[in-house]
């Protein structure tokens, strides 16, 4: 199956309206002023309170006009902005309507009444939102926002794996393209991977493409886990040596790791869990606690407001793909209706089935 899931360029007709795929038409909106006026300052002051510990006051006049304009334009477009936990604070706290991990965002998007979804994350997340919301227009502000893990495997690779391992169920991490999901039996998240693997009642399962997630799952089940050498370029950079150095400097520090990290890293962590699990664990710490989040750097900044008494230590590994999404690009996305993400209908039907099998899995 050949993937047909690239961005669809909008075109303008004689009246200036913007036409997207399927003939959907949107009114062309006037580009707003980006001056830092008194009106902008007063309207955005409550939002700045949420990010003042991460954005210096001297820098806020640069962000505020975009925040003000985006929040006005998204109402005109009847658009909802979905922001992943790894987005920068000015996006996460100041313009997002829904924030969370990749699957959480897609599921929440099915509940919003907006006609347009602006996906502030990476491409596979926008695809998943489209799979679960086929009637909505899904846009991503920068089509180049990819993912090293998703790029590590293709649908053709999955078909070859199935041929080489006849009868072995294929469980695919949600951090993959629609093409890969379409060739899989079921999807999983980092929080339910063990449950999904064991749901087949067999002694051997392929869990792809994240090798480290698969290895961490293998430690929690008797099912034999076959792996693929895909890695997240953020999580694979952490080492046990650096974490032990933090512990040596301060034995009371709580180390919370994501299961996309190598098993040598999770072995020295106090807790290992999904993005949501990490957040819940961090927020459960007592005031005065020191917490090291072993994941993308922005997440600590984004949850700081919910845990003002916790000190977050940041071994700052940034995701270069997530950081392609910026306020100016979100503004352009709203104004010009770009970049539209579509998935081939046949591929979408099969990929959605793999996601729905996971969603419908009973505890």
C-alpha positions in Angstrom: 0.0 0.0 0.0 1.4 3.4 -1.0 1.0 6.2 1.6 -0.9 9.2 0.3 -0.8 11.4 3.4 1.0 14.5 2.4 -0.2 18.0 3.1 -2.8 19.4 0.7 -2.0 22.9 -0.4 -4.9 25.3 -0.2 -5.9 27.3 -3.2 -7.7 30.7 -3.5 -10.5 31.3 -5.9 -11.5 34.5 -7.6 -13.4 35.7 -4.5 -10.4 35.1 -2.4 -11.9 32.2 -0.5 -9.6 29.3 0.4 -10.5 25.9 -1.0 -9.1 22.7 0.5 -9.4 19.1 -0.4 -13.0 17.8 -1.0 -14.0 21.3 -2.0 -14.2 22.7 1.6 -14.2 26.5 1.4 -12.9 28.9 4.0 -13.1 32.7 4.1 -9.7 34.4 3.7 -9.0 36.4 6.9 -7.1 39.6 7.1 -3.7 39.4 8.6 -3.8 41.1 12.0 -1.4 43.8 13.4 1.3 42.3 15.6 2.0 45.5 17.6 2.3 45.2 21.3 -0.4 47.6 22.3 -2.0 48.4 25.6 -5.0 46.3 24.5 -2.8 43.3 23.8 -0.9 43.8 27.0 -4.1 43.8 29.1 -5.7 40.9 27.3 -2.7 38.7 27.6 -1.6 39.6 31.1 -3.5 36.6 32.7 -1.8 34.3 30.3 1.6 35.7 31.0 1.1 34.8 34.7 1.1 31.1 33.6 4.5 31.4 31.8 6.3 34.1 33.7 8.8 31.7 35.2 9.8 30.4 31.8 9.6 33.5 29.6 11.4 36.7 30.7 9.2 39.8 31.0 11.4 41.5 28.4 10.5 38.8 25.8 6.7 38.7 26.4 6.0 41.7 24.0 7.3 39.5 21.2 5.0 36.6 22.0 1.9 38.5 23.2 0.7 39.9 19.8 0.8 36.4 18.4 -1.1 34.9 21.4 -3.7 37.7 21.1 -4.2 37.3 17.4 -4.3 33.5 17.4 -6.9 33.4 20.2 -9.1 35.7 18.2 -8.6 34.0 14.9 -9.3 30.5 16.1 -12.8 31.6 17.1 -13.4 33.1 13.7 -12.2 29.8 12.1 -14.1 27.6 14.6 -10.8 26.0 15.2 -9.4 24.0 18.1 -5.7 24.0 18.9 -4.2 20.7 20.2 -0.8 21.0 21.8 1.4 18.1 22.8 3.2 18.2 26.2 6.5 18.8 24.5 5.4 22.2 23.0 6.9 25.4 24.3 5.1 27.1 27.2 3.7 30.0 25.2 1.9 27.5 23.0 1.0 25.0 25.7 -0.4 27.5 28.2 -1.4 30.5 26.0 -3.1 29.3 22.8 -3.9 25.6 23.3 -7.5 24.5 23.8 -6.5 20.9 24.6 -3.1 19.7 25.8 -1.8 16.2 26.5 0.0 13.2 25.0 -0.4 12.1 21.4 -3.3 9.7 21.8 -5.0 11.8 24.4 -5.1 14.7 22.0 -6.6 12.6 19.2 -9.3 11.2 21.5 -10.1 14.6 22.9 -10.4 16.0 19.4 -13.3 13.6 18.7 -15.2 15.5 21.5 -14.7 19.1 20.3 -17.2 20.8 18.1 -14.7 22.8 16.1 -14.6 22.3 12.3 -10.8 22.7 12.2 -8.1 21.1 14.2 -4.6 22.7 14.4 -2.3 20.0 15.5 0.7 21.4 17.5 2.8 18.3 17.6 4.4 16.1 14.9 3.0 14.6 11.7 1.9 11.2 13.0 -0.2 12.9 15.6 -2.0 15.0 13.0 -2.6 11.8 11.0 -4.0 10.0 14.0 -6.3 13.0 14.6 -7.5 12.7 11.0 -8.1 9.0 11.4 -10.3 9.5 14.3 -12.0 12.7 13.0 -12.3 12.1 9.2 -15.0 14.8 8.8 -12.8 17.6 10.3 -10.1 19.6 8.6 -6.8 18.8 10.3 -3.8 21.2 9.8 -0.2 21.0 11.0 1.7 24.4 11.1 4.9 22.8 9.8 4.8 19.7 7.6 8.5 19.1 8.4 7.6 18.3 12.0 8.4 14.6 11.8 9.6 12.0 14.3 12.7 9.8 14.3 10.8 6.9 15.8 7.9 7.1 13.3 10.5 7.5 10.5 12.3 4.3 11.5 9.7 2.0 10.0 7.4 1.8 7.0 4.3 -0.2 6.0 6.5 -2.3 3.7 8.7 -3.1 6.7 5.6 -4.3 8.6 4.5 -6.5 5.7 8.0 -8.1 5.6 7.9 -8.7 9.4 4.5 -10.4 9.0 5.9 -12.7 6.3 8.9 -13.6 8.4 6.8 -14.2 11.5 3.6 -15.9 10.3 0.9 -16.0 12.9 2.7 -13.6 15.3 0.5 -10.7 16.3 1.9 -7.2 15.4 1.4 -4.5 18.1 2.3 -1.1 16.9 3.1 1.9 19.0 0.9 4.9 18.3 4.0 6.9 17.5 3.9 5.7 13.9 2.5 6.7 10.5 -0.9 5.8 9.3 0.8 3.5 6.7 2.4 1.5 9.5 -0.8 1.4 11.6 -2.7 0.1 8.6 -0.5 -3.0 8.4 -0.7 -3.8 12.1 -3.1 -5.8 14.2 -3.5 -3.3 17.0 -1.9 -0.1 18.4 -0.7 0.6 21.9 0.5 3.4 24.0 3.4 3.4 26.4 0.8 3.1 29.3 -1.1 0.1 28.0 1.5 -1.8 26.0 1.7 -4.6 28.5 -2.1 -5.0 28.5 -2.3 -5.0 24.7 0.6 -7.5 24.4 -1.1 -9.9 26.8 -4.5 -9.5 25.3 -3.7 -12.0 22.5 -3.2 -14.9 24.9 -0.2 -16.1 22.9 3.5 -16.7 23.9 5.1 -14.4 21.3 4.3 -10.9 20.0 6.0 -8.3 17.8 6.0 -4.9 19.5 7.3 -2.3 17.1 9.0 0.1 16.3 10.4 1.4 19.6 13.1 -1.1 20.7 13.5 0.4 24.2 9.7 0.4 24.9 9.6 -3.2 23.8 12.5 -4.1 26.1 10.9 -2.3 29.0 7.6 -4.2 28.3 9.4 -7.5 28.1 10.5 -7.0 31.8 6.9 -6.9 32.8 5.4 -9.9 31.0 6.1 -13.6 30.3 5.2 -13.0 26.6 8.3 -13.2 24.4 8.7 -9.7 22.7 10.2 -9.4 19.2 11.5 -5.9 18.6 12.5 -3.4 15.9 15.5 -1.1 16.2 13.5 2.2 16.2 14.4 4.9 18.8 13.2 8.3 19.9 16.2 10.7 19.4 15.3 12.5 22.6 15.0 9.6 25.0 17.8 7.5 23.6 20.3 10.2 24.5 19.8 9.7 28.3 22.3 7.5 30.1 22.3 5.7 33.4 25.7 7.4 34.2 24.3 10.9 34.1 21.2 10.0 36.2 23.4 8.3 38.8 25.5 11.5 38.9 22.3 13.4 39.8 21.5 10.9 42.5 25.0 11.1 43.9 24.8 14.9 44.1 21.4 14.7 45.8 20.1 11.3 47.0 16.6 12.7 47.6 16.0 13.5 44.0 13.1 11.6 42.4 14.0 10.3 38.9 11.0 9.8 36.6 11.7 8.1 33.2 9.8 7.5 30.1 9.8 3.8 28.8 11.2 5.0 25.4 14.5 5.3 27.4 17.0 2.4 27.4 16.5 -0.2 30.1 19.8 0.9 31.7 18.1 4.2 32.3 14.8 2.9 33.6 16.7 0.6 35.9 18.0 3.5 37.9 14.8 5.5 37.8 12.5 5.7 40.8 9.5 5.5 38.5 8.9 4.7 34.8 5.7 5.5 33.0 3.9 7.1 30.1 3.8 10.8 29.6 0.6 11.0 31.6 2.0 8.6 34.2 5.1 10.7 34.6 3.0 13.9 35.1 0.7 12.2 37.7 3.7 10.9 39.6 5.4 14.3 39.6 2.3 16.1 40.7 2.0 13.7 43.6 5.3 14.8 45.1 5.3 16.8 48.3 6.3 20.5 48.3 10.0 20.9 48.4 10.6 17.7 46.4 13.2 17.7 43.6 12.1 15.8 40.5 14.1 14.9 37.4 11.9 14.3 34.4 13.8 12.0 32.0 12.0 13.1 28.8 11.7 16.1 26.5 12.7 19.3 28.3 9.5 21.4 27.8 7.3 19.0 29.7 8.8 20.1 33.1 8.1 23.7 32.2 4.5 23.0 31.2 3.6 21.2 34.4 5.4 23.5 36.8 2.3 25.6 37.2 0.4 22.6 38.6 3.1 21.8 41.1 4.5 25.1 42.3 6.1 23.6 45.3 8.1 21.0 43.3 11.6 21.8 41.9 12.0 20.3 38.5 15.6 19.5 37.4 16.0 19.6 33.7 18.5 17.5 31.7 17.4 19.5 28.7 17.0 17.2 25.7 14.8 19.0 23.2 12.9 17.5 20.3 13.9 19.4 17.2 10.7 18.3 15.4 8.3 19.6 18.1 10.2 22.9 18.1 9.4 23.5 14.5 5.9 24.5 15.7 5.9 28.2 16.6 3.4 30.9 17.3 4.1 32.6 13.9 3.5 29.3 12.1 0.3 28.7 14.0 -0.9 32.1 13.0 -0.1 31.4 9.3 -1.9 28.1 9.6 -5.1 29.8 10.7 -4.8 32.5 8.1 -3.9 30.4 5.1 -5.4 27.0 6.2 -2.1 25.1 5.9 -0.8 22.5 5.9 -3.8 20.2 5.5 -3.2 16.5 6.5 -5.1 13.8 4.7 -4.8 10.1 4.6 -5.8 7.7 1.8 -9.3 6.5 2.6 -8.4 2.7 2.3 -5.3 3.2 4.4 -7.3 5.3 6.9 -9.9 2.6 7.3 -7.4 -0.1 8.2 -5.3 2.2 10.4 -8.3 3.4 12.3 -9.3 -0.2 13.0 -5.9 -0.8 14.7 -6.4 2.3 16.9 -10.0 1.4 17.7 -9.0 -2.1 18.7 -6.7 -0.6 21.3 -9.3 1.9 22.5 -12.0 -0.7 22.8 -9.7 -3.1 24.7 -11.4 -4.0 28.0 -9.5 -3.9 31.3 
